[in-house]
Structure formats: C-alpha cells, structure tokens
C-alpha cells in the first residue's frame, strides 16, 4: 500500500499526518482470520519478537503486568490436542472418538499459537478485574495490528476448553489466572470476506444529548 507524503505544514506535522494515514489504513485492514484459514510459514523469530514487544505498549494501571502469553510450539501441539480432548470429556463423558479427534485437530491449525492469560486479582485489590482485562485486550490488539502491518493474518479463538482443568494443568495456570483466548498468527491462505464496520453513531453519544442516558434508572 502506498500513501503519499504530506506537502504542507512543518516537518513534524507532516510526519504526524503520514503516521495518521498509515494508522487509518492499518486499522481498516485488520480483520479476524480463523486458524483454519491460516497457513505457514508463521512469523519468523524476529517478527515474533516484535509482535510480542508490541504488547508492552498497552496501558497498565499500577504497572501490574496483569497478562502474559504462552507459546505452543509444534513440539507441544499433541499435548494441547490431548488437553482439548480431555476438556471435551469433562463436559461430555459420552463423546465418541470422532468428536475427540476433532477436538485434538484444533491444536494443529495455527502456524504460530499463543495462549493469552490474564491475572484478574491477587496483587492489588485497588485495581479491579475490569481494568486488568482492558489492559490485556489492549496488549492483544497491539499484537494483532503489528501482525497486520507485517502482512500476516491473525485471529482470536476461545471456547469452553479454556476453563477446563486439563488445559489449566497443561499451562500451569495459577488460581488467580484466567485463560482468555488463543492468538493465532500466520499467512492468510483463504481470505475472509470483509465484514461491515459499525457506524460511529451505533456506539457513540454525548452526555446530555437526548437518548444518551438510556439504561439509567429514574428515581
């Protein structure tokens, strides 16, 4: 993609305008690509390091670092597959071998696979779980945007297996930690049809405008 340089204003203003244009393009290009639509190769080690470093720019009240990411290398995909199968059996003890094999297969789809883990309590009661989740979401979005800038596809997946004892044991999660989602990154093998973005009017209002206080109780 090519963005023309600004030809007016100071050099600093021009740099800011170019950065803003690149950011707008990047935000519009980012979209979810499911693991089954990703293909190898995944990001190389240098790209992985950059993507992970992007998470550190997330806002973090109290500098608690309430999130972490655990990579699942190819050598551990079989273990993850067995955890998925065990999680299915936790929910449905009658699951047949076909269903169990489908659960195992999910572990192999993404070229680069990370588990996002949030620490929601324990070290500072003054900072609520909501702020910790917000910080985690910002960290993940930073990673997704940089992956997009690198020409890579990415997506988030979750599911009931994240809350299973089998998965918690595999990743060594602490009692105050919660597995939020898997982050998958790779090259886009099958492009997804872009979804329509919601208009700003669907999620923005001004305090005091008619209808802006919908949902508030009257006394």
C-alpha positions, 0 to 999 in steps of 0.5 A: 500500500502506498500513501503519499507524503504530506506537502504542507505544514512543518516537518513534524506535522507532516510526519504526524499526518503520514503516521495518521494515514498509515494508522487509518489504513492499518486499522481498516485492514485488520480483520479476524482470520480463523486458524483454519484459514491460516497457513505457514510459514508463521512469523519468523523469530524476529517478527515474533519478537516484535509482535510480542514487544508490541504488547508492552505498549498497552496501558497498565494501571499500577504497572501490574503486568496483569497478562502474559502469553504462552507459546505452543510450539509444534513440539507441544501441539499433541499435548494441547490436542490431548488437553482439548480432548480431555476438556471435551470429556469433562463436559461430555463423558459420552463423546465418541472418538470422532468428536475427540479427534476433532477436538485434538485437530484444533491444536494443529491449525495455527502456524504460530499459537499463543495462549493469552492469560490474564491475572484478574486479582491477587496483587492489588485489590485497588485495581479491579478485574475490569481494568486488568482485562482492558489492559490485556485486550489492549496488549492483544490488539497491539499484537494483532495490528503489528501482525497486520502491518507485517502482512500476516493474518491473525485471529482470536479463538476461545471456547469452553476448553479454556476453563477446563482443568486439563488445559489449566494443568497443561499451562500451569495456570495459577488460581488467580489466572484466567485463560482468555483466548488463543492468538493465532498468527500466520499467512492468510491462505483463504481470505475472509470476506470483509465484514461491515464496520459499525457506524460511529453513531451505533456506539457513540453519544454525548452526555446530555444529548437526548437518548444518551442516558438510556439504561439509567434508572429514574428515581 
